[in-house]
């Protein structure tokens, strides 16, 4: 089990506690300290049921002056996140087969 984590994010910290208490062995990836490249981000997007646009924190992107007209191009979104990792939606849980954006407690509780 792997968690893509931003230490400043409260939901991400909650996810760590939940997953560690349930599974014990959890690989935590601080993607702000260890940036992911566009190919790694594409691999996450491709294993998710969520559209690529859901992987972006659009309010944070706007605050950074980032605008994107076409939000359907997964590759462009992956490249954007690779250049500005702060806009990656979090927490992301990767169980080895599927990647899930766990913003809500309801989604997190499925793990």
C-alpha positions as CSV (number, residue, x, y, z in Angstrom):
1,X,0.0,0.0,0.0
2,X,1.4,3.4,-1.0
3,X,0.1,6.9,0.0
4,X,1.1,10.0,-2.0
5,X,1.3,12.5,0.8
6,X,1.6,16.2,1.4
7,X,2.7,16.7,5.0
8,X,0.8,20.1,5.2
9,X,-2.5,18.4,4.3
10,X,-4.8,17.4,7.2
11,X,-6.7,14.9,5.1
12,X,-3.4,13.3,4.1
13,X,-2.3,13.0,7.7
14,X,-5.6,11.4,8.6
15,X,-5.1,8.9,5.7
16,X,-1.6,8.0,7.0
17,X,-3.0,7.2,10.5
18,X,-6.0,5.2,9.1
19,X,-3.9,3.2,6.7
20,X,-1.1,2.5,9.1
21,X,-3.5,1.4,11.8
22,X,-5.3,-0.9,9.4
23,X,-2.4,-2.3,7.3
24,X,0.8,-1.5,9.3
25,X,3.1,-1.6,6.3
26,X,2.6,1.7,4.4
27,X,4.9,3.3,1.9
28,X,4.6,7.1,2.2
29,X,5.7,9.2,-0.8
30,X,6.1,12.9,0.0
31,X,5.7,14.0,-3.6
32,X,6.7,17.6,-2.7
33,X,10.2,16.4,-1.6
34,X,10.5,13.8,-4.3
35,X,8.8,15.1,-7.4
36,X,7.1,12.7,-9.7
37,X,7.8,12.9,-13.4
38,X,5.0,13.1,-16.0
39,X,5.3,9.3,-16.8
40,X,4.8,8.4,-13.1
41,X,1.8,10.7,-12.9
42,X,0.3,9.2,-16.1
43,X,0.7,5.7,-14.6
44,X,-1.3,6.8,-11.5
45,X,-4.0,8.4,-13.7
46,X,-4.3,5.3,-15.9
47,X,-4.9,3.1,-12.9
48,X,-7.6,5.3,-11.5
49,X,-11.3,5.4,-12.3
50,X,-11.2,9.2,-11.9
51,X,-10.7,11.5,-14.8
52,X,-7.3,13.1,-15.1
53,X,-8.7,16.5,-14.3
54,X,-9.6,15.2,-10.8
55,X,-5.9,14.8,-10.0
56,X,-5.5,18.6,-10.0
57,X,-6.3,21.0,-7.2
58,X,-7.7,23.6,-9.5
59,X,-8.0,26.3,-6.8
60,X,-4.3,25.9,-6.0
61,X,-3.5,26.0,-9.7
62,X,-5.4,29.2,-10.2
63,X,-3.5,30.8,-7.3
64,X,-0.3,29.9,-9.1
65,X,-1.6,31.5,-12.2
66,X,-2.2,28.2,-14.0
67,X,-5.1,28.1,-16.5
68,X,-6.0,25.1,-18.6
69,X,-8.8,25.3,-21.2
70,X,-8.8,21.6,-22.2
71,X,-9.0,19.5,-19.1
72,X,-9.5,16.3,-21.0
73,X,-5.9,15.7,-22.1
74,X,-4.4,13.4,-19.5
75,X,-0.9,13.8,-20.8
76,X,-0.9,17.6,-20.5
77,X,-2.4,17.3,-17.0
78,X,0.4,14.9,-16.0
79,X,3.0,17.3,-17.4
80,X,1.4,20.2,-15.6
81,X,1.5,18.3,-12.2
82,X,5.1,17.3,-12.8
83,X,6.1,20.9,-13.2
84,X,3.9,22.1,-10.2
85,X,3.6,19.2,-7.8
86,X,1.8,21.3,-5.2
87,X,-1.4,21.1,-7.4
88,X,-1.6,17.3,-7.2
89,X,-4.8,16.3,-5.5
90,X,-4.3,14.4,-2.3
91,X,-4.2,12.0,-0.6
92,X,-3.7,9.4,-3.3
93,X,-3.8,5.8,-2.3
94,X,-2.2,3.1,-4.5
95,X,-3.0,-0.5,-3.5
96,X,-0.8,-1.8,-6.3
97,X,-3.6,-2.3,-8.7
98,X,-5.8,0.8,-8.4
99,X,-5.2,4.4,-7.5
100,X,-7.9,6.3,-5.6
101,X,-8.2,9.9,-4.7
102,X,-9.2,9.8,-1.0
103,X,-10.4,13.3,-0.2
104,X,-13.5,12.1,1.6
105,X,-13.6,10.0,4.8
106,X,-16.1,7.8,3.0
107,X,-13.7,6.9,0.2
108,X,-10.8,6.4,2.7
109,X,-12.9,4.0,4.8
110,X,-13.1,1.6,1.8
111,X,-9.5,0.8,2.4
